Amino acid sequence: MTGAEHQFIVVEGPIGVGKTSLARRLAESLSAQPVLEDAAQNPFLERFYRNPRAGALPAQLYFLFQRCQQLGALNQQDLFAQVRVADYLLEKDRLFARVTLDDAEFALYEQIYARLDVQAPKPDLVVYLQAPVDVLLERITRRGIGYEQYIERDYLVRLNEAYARFFHEFEAAPLLIVNAASIDPVNNPADYDELLAAIRRMKRGRLYYNPLRSRDPFSKRS
C-alpha cells in the first residue's frame, strides 16, 4: 500500500506526544492537506490550565464548536479529491470532556454535543502515539508554550489513561499504535522514514509498532 492510498489519516495522542508535528510532516510527505486544530485560538485554555475547575467547561465547548465547524466543512467537500492528514478525531473531544468536566457539566456538554449532530468524515487510518507521562512532561517543558507550563501531572495521568481505554476498544478504522517514547520522527530522518514505512504498509486491523531497534519491531493482531 502506498501513502496515497490512505485518503484520510488521523494522528492522535495525549498532549506533548508530538501528534501535530507528525501530522504536518506526513501532510508534506504525502502532498496532503493538513487538518489541524488551533489550540492557541482558544481564549479559555490558559484559564483552564491555571484553574481547571473554573475554566474546563468554556474551554471544552470552544474546542467542540471549533472542531465541529472544521470537520463539518470538510465533510461537505469531496473527501477523496485530496489526501488529508488531521491531528485529531472528533471523538477525542468527548474523551477530554469526560476527564475535565464534573458530572453536571458533562451532562450539559452531552446535550450540546448531541444537538450539533456533526457527521465527521471517517478516517481510513488512525496513528495513535503513546508515551509515558514523564516523557510528555519533558516534551511540554521543552517546547516552551507558556500556558502549557501550568499543566499538572495528575491531569496528564488521567488523560493518558483515558486515551489507553479509548483506543483499547477502538474499531472504527485501522489503527497503528506507536510507542513514541524514544523516537523523534519530526527531527530524526531515520525515525521518520521507519514510521512512514509502517504507515504505508498499514492496511487493516490493529498494528502495534515498537520502533526500538529490535529484530522484530512489529506485532500484529487482527
Backbone hydrogen bonds, N-H to C=O, Kabsch-Sander energy under -0.5 kcal/mol:
donor,donor_aa,acceptor,acceptor_aa,energy
5,E,2,T,-1.3
6,H,3,G,-1.5
7,Q,5,E,-0.8
9,I,84,R,-2.5
10,V,125,L,-2.5
11,V,86,A,-2.8
12,E,10,V,-0.5
12,E,127,V,-3.2
17,V,14,P,-1.8
22,L,18,G,-2.0
23,A,19,K,-2.6
24,R,20,T,-2.3
25,R,21,S,-1.9
26,L,22,L,-2.9
27,A,23,A,-2.4
28,E,24,R,-1.9
29,S,25,R,-2.5
30,L,26,L,-2.6
31,S,28,E,-0.9
32,A,27,A,-3.1
33,Q,83,V,-2.9
35,V,85,V,-3.0
36,L,34,P,-0.5
39,A,37,E,-0.7
41,Q,38,D,-1.4
42,N,39,A,-1.8
45,L,42,N,-1.3
48,F,44,F,-2.1
49,Y,45,L,-2.4
50,R,46,E,-2.4
51,N,47,R,-2.7
54,A,51,N,-0.9
55,G,51,N,-2.0
56,A,52,P,-1.5
59,A,55,G,-1.8
60,Q,56,A,-2.4
61,L,57,L,-2.6
62,Y,58,P,-2.1
63,F,59,A,-2.0
64,L,60,Q,-2.3
65,F,61,L,-2.5
66,Q,62,Y,-2.5
67,R,63,F,-2.9
68,C,64,L,-2.6
69,Q,65,F,-2.3
70,Q,66,Q,-2.2
71,L,67,R,-2.8
72,G,68,C,-2.4
73,A,69,Q,-1.9
74,L,70,Q,-1.8
75,N,71,L,-2.2
76,Q,72,G,-0.8
76,Q,73,A,-0.6
77,Q,73,A,-0.6
77,Q,74,L,-1.1
79,L,77,Q,-1.1
81,A,78,D,-2.0
82,Q,79,L,-0.7
84,R,7,Q,-2.5
85,V,33,Q,-2.2
86,A,9,I,-2.9
87,D,35,V,-1.6
92,K,89,L,-1.1
93,D,90,L,-2.0
94,R,90,L,-0.5
95,L,91,E,-1.4
96,F,92,K,-2.4
97,A,93,D,-2.3
98,R,94,R,-2.4
99,V,95,L,-1.4
100,T,96,F,-2.4
101,L,97,A,-2.5
106,F,102,D,-2.8
107,A,103,D,-2.1
108,L,104,A,-1.8
109,Y,105,E,-2.9
110,E,106,F,-2.7
111,Q,107,A,-1.6
112,I,108,L,-2.1
113,Y,109,Y,-2.9
114,A,110,E,-2.3
115,R,111,Q,-1.8
116,L,112,I,-1.6
117,D,113,Y,-1.2
120,A,118,V,-1.2
124,D,8,F,-2.3
125,L,8,F,-1.0
126,V,174,P,-2.4
127,V,10,V,-3.3
128,Y,126,V,-0.6
128,Y,176,L,-2.8
129,L,12,E,-3.0
129,L,127,V,-0.7
130,Q,178,V,-2.9
136,L,132,P,-2.0
137,L,133,V,-2.8
138,E,134,D,-2.0
139,R,135,V,-2.3
140,I,136,L,-2.5
141,T,137,L,-2.4
142,R,138,E,-2.3
143,R,139,R,-2.3
144,G,140,I,-1.1
145,I,140,I,-0.5
148,E,145,I,-0.7
149,Q,145,I,-0.7
149,Q,146,G,-1.5
150,Y,147,Y,-1.2
151,I,148,E,-1.8
156,L,152,E,-1.7
157,V,153,R,-2.5
158,R,154,D,-2.3
159,L,155,Y,-2.3
160,N,156,L,-2.9
161,E,157,V,-2.2
162,A,158,R,-2.1
163,Y,159,L,-2.4
164,A,160,N,-2.2
165,R,161,E,-2.2
166,F,162,A,-2.5
167,F,163,Y,-2.6
168,H,164,A,-1.5
169,E,165,R,-1.1
169,E,166,F,-0.6
175,L,205,G,-2.5
176,L,126,V,-3.0
177,I,175,L,-0.6
177,I,207,L,-2.9
178,V,128,Y,-3.1
178,V,176,L,-0.6
179,N,209,Y,-2.3
180,A,130,Q,-2.4
180,A,178,V,-1.2
183,I,180,A,-0.6
188,N,184,D,-2.7
192,Y,188,N,-2.3
193,D,189,P,-2.8
194,E,190,A,-2.1
195,L,191,D,-2.1
196,L,192,Y,-3.1
197,A,193,D,-2.0
198,A,194,E,-1.5
199,I,195,L,-2.3
200,R,196,L,-2.5
201,R,197,A,-1.7
202,M,198,A,-1.1
206,R,221,R,-1.7
207,L,175,L,-2.7
208,Y,219,S,-2.1
209,Y,177,I,-3.3
209,Y,207,L,-0.7
210,N,208,Y,-0.6
210,N,217,P,-2.4
214,S,212,L,-2.9
219,S,208,Y,-1.5
221,R,206,R,-2.1
